[in-house]
Amino acid sequence: MQTFYERVWGLMKRIPCGRVTTYKELAKALGSKAYRAVGNACHNNPHAPVVPCHRVVNSNGCIGGFASGTKKKIRMLRQEGVQVQNGKIVGFEKVLFKFR
């Protein structure tokens, strides 16, 4: 049986390049409200960048944290075509990936 973290990492692999999702969307996809636990799974992700935790942001479009620092997270997102300005995703709703 997979651990909570492994389930989070499995979902993160489904986030397409050039898109972002939220800690809340990941938790919802797992049938949970454990947003902070999702954040901890991102922080403890040993499979980055294959498991793209840099594509997970706050529900309001703000960048959120990143184990390697927010500057690196912003740089990685920009390399994938996600626009970031003043610590927020530009056109957040257009790049938001929701799990179905």
C-alpha angles and dihedrals in degrees: 000000000000121000121236090257092051090051090051091049090049091055093045089059088064095060105107123231110267093029134090136203133193135247086243094053090051091050091047091051088055092049091248142112092212096121093155092051088054088053090051090051089053092048092049096044107138092183100064130168092018086056098046105218088159086074092066116094140165120285091250092057095258115139098243124196132323129191091228093045133274094265090062091045091053091047091051093048092049090050087058092051099260110138117224125187127175091349095306134103111252111228090010096176091052095055097036112120116208123192115237 
